[in-house]
Amino acid sequence: MRFCKIVALVVVAATGLFVVACGSDQPDSGTTTTSAGSADGADLYNQSCAKCHGVDLRGTAKGPSHLSIVYKSDHHSDDSFRSAARNGVGAHHWDFGDMQPVEGLSDADIDAIIAYVRTVQEREGFEDYPPAP
Ligand code: HEC
């Protein structure tokens, strides 16, 4: 229970939205297998994407910012996120190198990650591309 509370607080702090009912059983997501047992997009993003794309989504030395205007949904659709997670992606916008496929995510996990990214994009707005020096 305590862990749930902490997760809930982190989610509220991170997104400003309470998107997950912690402890609810999710009948349709039997394939969800995260250690926390939840399909929360922020947690999944932090586990699977943040080491390259940053906990604040603003990128690291290993990967680009998802708040760059190139990752707006009209240029990188939700399907391009699905494909990147499933198949990886060759370097083409940046000099970080290729992105490898990310293992161990269900379709529901990836959808939750995309929803989280879109929420943060909407809240924070976009950075220029190419980035200002
Ligand atoms: C090991 C580092 C690494 C991890 C982990 C990682 N990425 Fe990436 N990702 C990259 C790099 C590097 C690029 C930039 C490729 C380029 O030059 O356009 C990228 C690009 C992308 C793109 C753009 C795809 C395109 O079509 O241009 C998306 C979307 C993306 N990542 C989503 C994710 C998601 C979602 C996760 C977590 C499930 C994730 N990435 C995890 C390194 C990573």
Backbone and ligand atoms as CSV (ligand in chain L), in Angstrom:
chain,resi,resn,atom,element,x,y,z
A,1,MET,N,N,0.830,-1.195,0.000
A,1,MET,CA,C,0.000,0.000,0.000
A,1,MET,C,C,0.863,1.241,0.000
A,2,ARG,N,N,1.911,1.199,0.842
A,2,ARG,CA,C,2.785,2.347,0.934
A,2,ARG,C,C,3.421,2.649,-0.420
A,3,PHE,N,N,3.852,1.591,-1.100
A,3,PHE,CA,C,4.460,1.770,-2.426
A,3,PHE,C,C,3.471,2.419,-3.364
A,4,CYS,N,N,2.216,1.955,-3.306
A,4,CYS,CA,C,1.181,2.543,-4.158
A,4,CYS,C,C,1.051,4.026,-3.900
A,5,LYS,N,N,1.076,4.381,-2.617
A,5,LYS,CA,C,0.936,5.803,-2.297
A,5,LYS,C,C,2.092,6.585,-2.890
A,6,ILE,N,N,3.289,6.040,-2.742
A,6,ILE,CA,C,4.463,6.744,-3.270
A,6,ILE,C,C,4.353,6.872,-4.782
A,7,VAL,N,N,3.985,5.779,-5.438
A,7,VAL,CA,C,3.825,5.822,-6.891
A,7,VAL,C,C,2.793,6.874,-7.262
A,8,ALA,N,N,1.679,6.889,-6.537
A,8,ALA,CA,C,0.621,7.846,-6.846
A,8,ALA,C,C,1.139,9.269,-6.691
A,9,LEU,N,N,1.906,9.519,-5.642
A,9,LEU,CA,C,2.443,10.863,-5.432
A,9,LEU,C,C,3.383,11.255,-6.551
A,10,VAL,N,N,4.243,10.310,-6.938
A,10,VAL,CA,C,5.190,10.594,-8.016
A,10,VAL,C,C,4.420,10.908,-9.294
A,11,VAL,N,N,3.386,10.127,-9.552
A,11,VAL,CA,C,2.603,10.340,-10.769
A,11,VAL,C,C,1.962,11.717,-10.736
A,12,VAL,N,N,1.375,12.067,-9.616
A,12,VAL,CA,C,0.730,13.367,-9.523
A,12,VAL,C,C,1.763,14.465,-9.715
A,13,ALA,N,N,2.916,14.299,-9.079
A,13,ALA,CA,C,3.954,15.318,-9.179
A,13,ALA,C,C,4.461,15.405,-10.610
A,14,ALA,N,N,4.609,14.271,-11.257
A,14,ALA,CA,C,5.229,14.260,-12.571
A,14,ALA,C,C,4.273,14.725,-13.664
A,15,THR,N,N,3.043,14.458,-13.541
A,15,THR,CA,C,2.137,14.735,-14.653
A,15,THR,C,C,1.068,15.756,-14.321
A,16,GLY,N,N,0.864,16.023,-13.065
A,16,GLY,CA,C,-0.213,16.925,-12.712
A,16,GLY,C,C,-1.582,16.296,-12.929
A,17,LEU,N,N,-1.564,15.072,-13.301
A,17,LEU,CA,C,-2.819,14.368,-13.560
A,17,LEU,C,C,-2.784,13.049,-12.841
A,18,PHE,N,N,-3.872,12.658,-12.293
A,18,PHE,CA,C,-3.878,11.340,-11.668
A,18,PHE,C,C,-4.453,10.378,-12.682
A,19,VAL,N,N,-3.567,9.680,-13.375
A,19,VAL,CA,C,-4.002,8.889,-14.512
A,19,VAL,C,C,-4.186,7.417,-14.185
A,20,VAL,N,N,-3.706,6.997,-13.053
A,20,VAL,CA,C,-3.753,5.575,-12.773
A,20,VAL,C,C,-4.438,5.327,-11.439
A,21,ALA,N,N,-5.329,4.419,-11.444
A,21,ALA,CA,C,-5.912,4.009,-10.183
A,21,ALA,C,C,-5.064,2.875,-9.659
A,22,CYS,N,N,-4.198,3.188,-8.749
A,22,CYS,CA,C,-3.235,2.195,-8.278
A,22,CYS,C,C,-3.978,1.047,-7.610
A,23,GLY,N,N,-3.622,-0.140,-7.999
A,23,GLY,CA,C,-4.238,-1.291,-7.369
A,23,GLY,C,C,-5.499,-1.753,-8.074
A,24,SER,N,N,-5.951,-1.010,-9.067
A,24,SER,CA,C,-7.108,-1.480,-9.815
A,24,SER,C,C,-6.682,-2.681,-10.652
A,25,ASP,N,N,-7.539,-3.651,-10.775
A,25,ASP,CA,C,-7.140,-4.746,-11.649
A,25,ASP,C,C,-7.549,-4.400,-13.063
A,26,GLN,N,N,-6.624,-4.612,-13.966
A,26,GLN,CA,C,-6.838,-4.179,-15.337
A,26,GLN,C,C,-7.165,-5.385,-16.181
A,27,PRO,N,N,-8.434,-5.642,-16.385
A,27,PRO,CA,C,-8.854,-6.889,-17.003
A,27,PRO,C,C,-8.305,-7.100,-18.409
A,28,ASP,N,N,-8.095,-5.999,-19.156
A,28,ASP,CA,C,-7.693,-6.168,-20.547
A,28,ASP,C,C,-6.195,-6.156,-20.754
A,29,SER,N,N,-5.441,-5.961,-19.696
A,29,SER,CA,C,-4.006,-5.824,-19.917
A,29,SER,C,C,-3.241,-6.963,-19.239
A,30,GLY,N,N,-3.665,-8.150,-19.542
A,30,GLY,CA,C,-3.007,-9.318,-18.972
A,30,GLY,C,C,-1.561,-9.450,-19.392
A,31,THR,N,N,-1.183,-8.784,-20.476
A,31,THR,CA,C,0.194,-8.904,-20.945
A,31,THR,C,C,1.119,-7.896,-20.275
A,32,THR,N,N,0.552,-7.027,-19.447
A,32,THR,CA,C,1.383,-6.020,-18.798
A,32,THR,C,C,2.246,-6.666,-17.722
A,33,THR,N,N,3.539,-6.558,-17.890
A,33,THR,CA,C,4.428,-7.226,-16.940
A,33,THR,C,C,5.517,-6.283,-16.481
A,34,THR,N,N,5.153,-5.236,-15.805
A,34,THR,CA,C,6.189,-4.388,-15.227
A,34,THR,C,C,6.386,-4.807,-13.782
A,35,SER,N,N,7.531,-4.448,-13.241
A,35,SER,CA,C,7.818,-4.886,-11.881
A,35,SER,C,C,6.805,-4.290,-10.900
A,36,ALA,N,N,6.342,-3.080,-11.187
A,36,ALA,CA,C,5.380,-2.469,-10.283
A,36,ALA,C,C,3.977,-3.023,-10.518
A,37,GLY,N,N,3.815,-3.804,-11.585
A,37,GLY,CA,C,2.506,-4.367,-11.865
A,37,GLY,C,C,1.508,-3.327,-12.325
A,38,SER,N,N,1.980,-2.177,-12.756
A,38,SER,CA,C,1.053,-1.159,-13.229
A,38,SER,C,C,1.394,-0.797,-14.657
A,39,ALA,N,N,0.439,-0.211,-15.351
A,39,ALA,CA,C,0.676,0.184,-16.733
A,39,ALA,C,C,0.830,1.695,-16.812
A,40,ASP,N,N,1.404,2.279,-15.786
A,40,ASP,CA,C,1.503,3.721,-15.770
A,40,ASP,C,C,2.592,4.229,-16.708
A,41,GLY,N,N,2.208,5.141,-17.577
A,41,GLY,CA,C,3.125,5.621,-18.605
A,41,GLY,C,C,4.372,6.289,-18.063
A,42,ALA,N,N,4.235,7.068,-17.003
A,42,ALA,CA,C,5.408,7.769,-16.464
A,42,ALA,C,C,6.418,6.767,-15.913
A,43,ASP,N,N,5.934,5.784,-15.164
A,43,ASP,CA,C,6.847,4.763,-14.628
A,43,ASP,C,C,7.530,4.016,-15.755
A,44,LEU,N,N,6.732,3.618,-16.741
A,44,LEU,CA,C,7.286,2.837,-17.847
A,44,LEU,C,C,8.301,3.664,-18.626
A,45,TYR,N,N,7.981,4.915,-18.837
A,45,TYR,CA,C,8.911,5.790,-19.540
A,45,TYR,C,C,10.215,5.893,-18.756
A,46,ASN,N,N,10.097,6.081,-17.451
A,46,ASN,CA,C,11.304,6.229,-16.638
A,46,ASN,C,C,12.140,4.960,-16.643
A,47,GLN,N,N,11.466,3.808,-16.659
A,47,GLN,CA,C,12.198,2.541,-16.682
A,47,GLN,C,C,12.848,2.278,-18.032
A,48,SER,N,N,12.128,2.576,-19.115
A,48,SER,CA,C,12.547,2.068,-20.422
A,48,SER,C,C,13.135,3.120,-21.353
A,49,CYS,N,N,12.832,4.358,-21.164
A,49,CYS,CA,C,13.197,5.382,-22.148
A,49,CYS,C,C,14.074,6.487,-21.565
A,50,ALA,N,N,13.919,6.737,-20.254
A,50,ALA,CA,C,14.523,7.943,-19.670
A,50,ALA,C,C,16.040,7.907,-19.673
A,51,LYS,N,N,16.649,6.706,-19.670
A,51,LYS,CA,C,18.113,6.706,-19.604
A,51,LYS,C,C,18.713,7.345,-20.859
A,52,CYS,N,N,17.996,7.372,-21.938
A,52,CYS,CA,C,18.473,8.088,-23.136
A,52,CYS,C,C,17.690,9.370,-23.396
A,53,HIS,N,N,16.387,9.339,-23.167
A,53,HIS,CA,C,15.575,10.502,-23.520
A,53,HIS,C,C,15.350,11.447,-22.328
A,54,GLY,N,N,15.835,11.041,-21.134
A,54,GLY,CA,C,15.766,11.936,-19.979
A,54,GLY,C,C,14.490,11.799,-19.182
A,55,VAL,N,N,14.590,11.861,-17.843
A,55,VAL,CA,C,13.381,11.787,-17.009
A,55,VAL,C,C,12.469,12.975,-17.267
A,56,ASP,N,N,13.058,14.103,-17.646
A,56,ASP,CA,C,12.232,15.270,-17.975
A,56,ASP,C,C,11.896,15.312,-19.465
A,57,LEU,N,N,12.238,14.239,-20.185
A,57,LEU,CA,C,12.007,14.103,-21.637
A,57,LEU,C,C,12.904,15.008,-22.475
A,58,ARG,N,N,13.824,15.718,-21.834
A,58,ARG,CA,C,14.615,16.701,-22.566
A,58,ARG,C,C,15.928,16.145,-23.100
A,59,GLY,N,N,16.041,14.811,-23.097
A,59,GLY,CA,C,17.203,14.196,-23.709
A,59,GLY,C,C,18.379,14.061,-22.755
A,60,THR,N,N,19.354,13.235,-23.175
A,60,THR,CA,C,20.596,13.036,-22.412
A,60,THR,C,C,21.721,12.982,-23.447
A,61,ALA,N,N,22.922,12.629,-22.980
A,61,ALA,CA,C,24.035,12.467,-23.917
A,61,ALA,C,C,23.796,11.271,-24.843
A,62,LYS,N,N,22.806,10.425,-24.509
A,62,LYS,CA,C,22.572,9.213,-25.313
A,62,LYS,C,C,21.352,9.286,-26.215
A,63,GLY,N,N,20.560,10.312,-26.080
A,63,GLY,CA,C,19.365,10.365,-26.924
A,63,GLY,C,C,18.723,11.740,-26.903
A,64,PRO,N,N,17.888,11.989,-27.917
A,64,PRO,CA,C,17.311,13.317,-28.100
A,64,PRO,C,C,16.146,13.617,-27.160
A,65,SER,N,N,15.826,14.888,-27.067
A,65,SER,CA,C,14.676,15.364,-26.307
A,65,SER,C,C,13.373,15.024,-27.034
A,66,HIS,N,N,12.432,14.446,-26.303
A,66,HIS,CA,C,11.117,14.206,-26.901
A,66,HIS,C,C,10.261,15.462,-26.889
A,67,LEU,N,N,10.825,16.559,-26.369
A,67,LEU,CA,C,10.100,17.829,-26.428
A,67,LEU,C,C,10.543,18.653,-27.631
A,68,SER,N,N,11.454,18.079,-28.433
A,68,SER,CA,C,11.799,18.757,-29.676
A,68,SER,C,C,10.572,18.797,-30.580
A,69,ILE,N,N,10.459,19.885,-31.313
A,69,ILE,CA,C,9.311,20.042,-32.222
A,69,ILE,C,C,9.229,18.897,-33.243
A,70,VAL,N,N,10.362,18.223,-33.525
A,70,VAL,CA,C,10.276,17.100,-34.478
A,70,VAL,C,C,9.448,15.949,-33.926
A,71,TYR,N,N,9.255,15.887,-32.608
A,71,TYR,CA,C,8.479,14.770,-32.042
A,71,TYR,C,C,7.024,15.139,-31.778
A,72,LYS,N,N,6.614,16.276,-32.287
A,72,LYS,CA,C,5.190,16.618,-32.276
A,72,LYS,C,C,4.423,15.549,-33.045
A,73,SER,N,N,3.177,15.320,-32.650
A,73,SER,CA,C,2.459,14.179,-33.224
A,73,SER,C,C,2.249,14.284,-34.736
A,74,ASP,N,N,2.272,15.511,-35.292
A,74,ASP,CA,C,2.065,15.584,-36.746
A,74,ASP,C,C,3.333,15.210,-37.517
A,75,HIS,N,N,4.471,15.185,-36.844
A,75,HIS,CA,C,5.694,14.756,-37.535
A,75,HIS,C,C,6.107,13.351,-37.105
A,76,HIS,N,N,6.014,13.051,-35.826
A,76,HIS,CA,C,6.260,11.695,-35.341
A,76,HIS,C,C,4.983,11.201,-34.682
A,77,SER,N,N,4.223,10.461,-35.453
A,77,SER,CA,C,2.918,9.985,-35.002
A,77,SER,C,C,3.085,8.951,-33.896
A,78,ASP,N,N,1.970,8.593,-33.295
A,78,ASP,CA,C,2.016,7.547,-32.283
A,78,ASP,C,C,2.599,6.259,-32.863
A,79,ASP,N,N,2.308,6.001,-34.131
A,79,ASP,CA,C,2.860,4.790,-34.758
A,79,ASP,C,C,4.381,4.835,-34.842
A,80,SER,N,N,4.941,6.025,-35.022
A,80,SER,CA,C,6.402,6.082,-35.080
A,80,SER,C,C,6.996,5.780,-33.699
A,81,PHE,N,N,6.271,6.114,-32.645
A,81,PHE,CA,C,6.726,5.731,-31.297
A,81,PHE,C,C,6.623,4.212,-31.126
A,82,ARG,N,N,5.493,3.649,-31.597
A,82,ARG,CA,C,5.342,2.190,-31.493
A,82,ARG,C,C,6.473,1.498,-32.226
A,83,SER,N,N,6.736,1.978,-33.430
A,83,SER,CA,C,7.757,1.346,-34.244
A,83,SER,C,C,9.140,1.509,-33.620
A,84,ALA,N,N,9.433,2.688,-33.078
A,84,ALA,CA,C,10.751,2.905,-32.456
A,84,ALA,C,C,10.943,1.940,-31.295
A,85,ALA,N,N,9.915,1.786,-30.456
A,85,ALA,CA,C,10.045,0.903,-29.297
A,85,ALA,C,C,10.186,-0.555,-29.739
A,86,ARG,N,N,9.412,-0.954,-30.750
A,86,ARG,CA,C,9.430,-2.352,-31.198
A,86,ARG,C,C,10.652,-2.698,-32.036
A,87,ASN,N,N,10.990,-1.809,-32.975
A,87,ASN,CA,C,11.991,-2.154,-33.990
A,87,ASN,C,C,13.279,-1.353,-33.883
A,88,GLY,N,N,13.274,-0.366,-33.020
A,88,GLY,CA,C,14.409,0.538,-32.993
A,88,GLY,C,C,14.333,1.506,-34.161
A,89,VAL,N,N,15.323,2.390,-34.242
A,89,VAL,CA,C,15.320,3.361,-35.332
A,89,VAL,C,C,16.756,3.766,-35.637
A,90,GLY,N,N,17.045,3.852,-36.920
A,90,GLY,CA,C,18.375,4.291,-37.330
A,90,GLY,C,C,18.531,5.784,-37.090
A,91,ALA,N,N,19.745,6.194,-36.730
A,91,ALA,CA,C,19.998,7.623,-36.517
A,91,ALA,C,C,19.660,8.379,-37.787
A,92,HIS,N,N,18.852,9.422,-37.695
A,92,HIS,CA,C,18.628,10.242,-38.874
A,92,HIS,C,C,18.376,11.707,-38.560
A,93,HIS,N,N,17.922,12.011,-37.335
A,93,HIS,CA,C,17.713,13.414,-37.008
A,93,HIS,C,C,18.871,13.993,-36.204
A,94,TRP,N,N,19.628,13.113,-35.550
A,94,TRP,CA,C,20.618,13.559,-34.572
A,94,TRP,C,C,21.900,12.761,-34.742
A,95,ASP,N,N,22.880,13.045,-33.845
A,95,ASP,CA,C,24.167,12.329,-33.887
A,95,ASP,C,C,24.362,11.405,-32.694
A,96,PHE,N,N,23.273,10.921,-32.130
A,96,PHE,CA,C,23.410,10.054,-30.954
A,96,PHE,C,C,23.661,8.603,-31.336
A,97,GLY,N,N,23.508,8.263,-32.584
A,97,GLY,CA,C,23.590,6.858,-32.999
A,97,GLY,C,C,22.192,6.267,-33.095
A,98,ASP,N,N,22.139,4.963,-33.376
A,98,ASP,CA,C,20.855,4.286,-33.565
A,98,ASP,C,C,20.177,4.037,-32.219
A,99,MET,N,N,18.862,3.948,-32.257
A,99,MET,CA,C,18.121,3.475,-31.080
A,99,MET,C,C,17.822,1.997,-31.278
A,100,GLN,N,N,18.172,1.182,-30.291
A,100,GLN,CA,C,17.882,-0.254,-30.344
A,100,GLN,C,C,16.423,-0.488,-29.928
A,101,PRO,N,N,15.844,-1.604,-30.375
A,101,PRO,CA,C,14.490,-1.936,-29.898
A,101,PRO,C,C,14.490,-2.042,-28.364
A,102,VAL,N,N,13.376,-1.677,-27.745
A,102,VAL,CA,C,13.264,-1.786,-26.293
A,102,VAL,C,C,12.470,-3.052,-25.985
A,103,GLU,N,N,13.102,-3.952,-25.229
A,103,GLU,CA,C,12.495,-5.252,-24.947
A,103,GLU,C,C,11.506,-5.159,-23.787
A,104,GLY,N,N,10.587,-6.110,-23.776
A,104,GLY,CA,C,9.786,-6.330,-22.573
A,104,GLY,C,C,8.590,-5.412,-22.397
A,105,LEU,N,N,8.194,-4.701,-23.451
A,105,LEU,CA,C,7.023,-3.832,-23.321
A,105,LEU,C,C,5.842,-4.424,-24.084
A,106,SER,N,N,4.684,-4.466,-23.444
A,106,SER,CA,C,3.472,-4.899,-24.142
A,106,SER,C,C,2.923,-3.740,-24.967
A,107,ASP,N,N,1.972,-4.021,-25.839
A,107,ASP,CA,C,1.329,-2.946,-26.602
A,107,ASP,C,C,0.698,-1.921,-25.656
A,108,ALA,N,N,0.086,-2.420,-24.583
A,108,ALA,CA,C,-0.551,-1.507,-23.619
A,108,ALA,C,C,0.493,-0.637,-22.934
A,109,ASP,N,N,1.661,-1.220,-22.654
A,109,ASP,CA,C,2.739,-0.433,-22.045
A,109,ASP,C,C,3.154,0.698,-22.986
A,110,ILE,N,N,3.322,0.351,-24.255
A,110,ILE,CA,C,3.770,1.360,-25.226
A,110,ILE,C,C,2.713,2.449,-25.376
A,111,ASP,N,N,1.440,2.054,-25.414
A,111,ASP,CA,C,0.379,3.061,-25.496
A,111,ASP,C,C,0.412,3.991,-24.282
A,112,ALA,N,N,0.661,3.421,-23.108
A,112,ALA,CA,C,0.716,4.244,-21.891
A,112,ALA,C,C,1.900,5.211,-21.967
A,113,ILE,N,N,3.029,4.728,-22.510
A,113,ILE,CA,C,4.203,5.595,-22.670
A,113,ILE,C,C,3.885,6.740,-23.632
A,114,ILE,N,N,3.242,6.422,-24.748
A,114,ILE,CA,C,2.920,7.463,-25.734
A,114,ILE,C,C,1.985,8.505,-25.109
A,115,ALA,N,N,0.980,8.022,-24.381
A,115,ALA,CA,C,0.036,8.957,-23.752
A,115,ALA,C,C,0.779,9.877,-22.786
A,116,TYR,N,N,1.738,9.316,-22.066
A,116,TYR,CA,C,2.525,10.117,-21.126
A,116,TYR,C,C,3.345,11.170,-21.874
A,117,VAL,N,N,4.029,10.745,-22.953
A,117,VAL,CA,C,4.843,11.690,-23.731
A,117,VAL,C,C,3.965,12.820,-24.275
A,118,ARG,N,N,2.803,12.473,-24.814
A,118,ARG,CA,C,1.925,13.502,-25.378
A,118,ARG,C,C,1.446,14.474,-24.294
A,119,THR,N,N,1.170,13.935,-23.103
A,119,THR,CA,C,0.730,14.794,-21.997
A,119,THR,C,C,1.819,15.797,-21.622
A,120,VAL,N,N,3.052,15.301,-21.522
A,120,VAL,CA,C,4.149,16.202,-21.139
A,120,VAL,C,C,4.414,17.203,-22.259
A,121,GLN,N,N,4.355,16.747,-23.514
A,121,GLN,CA,C,4.544,17.675,-24.642
A,121,GLN,C,C,3.529,18.809,-24.577
A,122,GLU,N,N,2.285,18.443,-24.290
A,122,GLU,CA,C,1.229,19.451,-24.254
A,122,GLU,C,C,1.450,20.435,-23.108
A,123,ARG,N,N,1.898,19.899,-21.994
A,123,ARG,CA,C,2.094,20.744,-20.812
A,123,ARG,C,C,3.306,21.659,-20.975
A,124,GLU,N,N,4.417,21.088,-21.490
A,124,GLU,CA,C,5.680,21.836,-21.508
A,124,GLU,C,C,5.882,22.640,-22.788
A,125,GLY,N,N,5.200,22.275,-23.857
A,125,GLY,CA,C,5.452,22.925,-25.139
A,125,GLY,C,C,6.686,22.328,-25.799
A,126,PHE,N,N,7.052,22.887,-26.962
A,126,PHE,CA,C,8.111,22.267,-27.764
A,126,PHE,C,C,9.350,23.138,-27.857
A,127,GLU,N,N,10.487,22.428,-28.032
A,127,GLU,CA,C,11.769,23.087,-28.263
A,127,GLU,C,C,11.998,23.191,-29.767
A,128,ASP,N,N,12.806,24.177,-30.162
A,128,ASP,CA,C,13.124,24.331,-31.585
A,128,ASP,C,C,13.929,23.142,-32.104
A,129,TYR,N,N,13.816,22.892,-33.392
A,129,TYR,CA,C,14.692,21.931,-34.046
A,129,TYR,C,C,15.246,22.592,-35.303
A,130,PRO,N,N,16.552,22.565,-35.515
A,130,PRO,CA,C,17.553,22.094,-34.562
A,130,PRO,C,C,17.574,22.971,-33.309
A,131,PRO,N,N,18.040,22.388,-32.174
A,131,PRO,CA,C,17.978,23.110,-30.919
A,131,PRO,C,C,18.810,24.393,-30.961
A,132,ALA,N,N,18.377,25.386,-30.235
A,132,ALA,CA,C,19.171,26.616,-30.130
A,132,ALA,C,C,20.499,26.270,-29.452
A,133,PRO,N,N,21.611,26.870,-29.894
A,133,PRO,CA,C,22.915,26.519,-29.344
A,133,PRO,C,C,23.040,26.936,-27.866
L,1,HEC,C1,C,19.691,3.393,-25.523
L,1,HEC,C2,C,19.131,4.713,-25.776
L,1,HEC,C3,C,17.649,4.821,-26.064
L,1,HEC,C4,C,16.585,4.289,-25.359
L,1,HEC,C5,C,16.623,3.416,-24.120
L,1,HEC,C6,C,15.393,4.746,-26.021
L,1,HEC,N1,N,15.709,5.523,-27.106
L,1,HEC,FE1,FE,14.414,6.401,-28.391
L,1,HEC,N2,N,15.944,7.118,-29.490
L,1,HEC,C7,C,17.284,7.013,-29.159
L,1,HEC,C8,C,18.080,7.731,-30.134
L,1,HEC,C9,C,19.594,7.863,-30.130
L,1,HEC,C10,C,17.168,8.278,-31.080
L,1,HEC,C11,C,17.467,9.222,-32.258
L,1,HEC,C12,C,17.511,8.631,-33.632
L,1,HEC,C13,C,17.697,9.769,-34.633
L,1,HEC,O1,O,18.832,10.209,-34.840
L,1,HEC,O2,O,16.692,10.213,-35.209
L,1,HEC,C14,C,15.838,7.875,-30.641
L,1,HEC,C15,C,14.664,8.194,-31.309
L,1,HEC,C16,C,13.418,7.899,-30.858
L,1,HEC,C17,C,12.195,8.229,-31.564
L,1,HEC,C18,C,12.093,8.878,-32.943
L,1,HEC,C19,C,11.803,7.790,-33.967
L,1,HEC,C20,C,11.839,8.269,-35.368
L,1,HEC,O3,O,11.046,7.709,-36.175
L,1,HEC,O4,O,12.599,9.188,-35.688
L,1,HEC,C21,C,11.175,7.821,-30.794
L,1,HEC,C22,C,9.696,7.966,-31.114
L,1,HEC,C23,C,11.755,7.217,-29.616
L,1,HEC,N3,N,13.115,7.271,-29.688
L,1,HEC,C24,C,11.004,6.679,-28.585
L,1,HEC,C25,C,11.542,5.955,-27.532
L,1,HEC,C26,C,10.755,5.315,-26.529
L,1,HEC,C27,C,9.239,5.366,-26.461
L,1,HEC,C28,C,11.621,4.683,-25.683
L,1,HEC,C29,C,11.277,3.828,-24.499
L,1,HEC,C30,C,10.346,2.757,-24.735
L,1,HEC,C31,C,12.961,4.933,-26.174
L,1,HEC,N4,N,12.868,5.716,-27.295
L,1,HEC,C32,C,14.120,4.434,-25.598
L,1,HEC,C33,C,17.806,6.322,-28.090
L,1,HEC,C34,C,17.085,5.603,-27.159
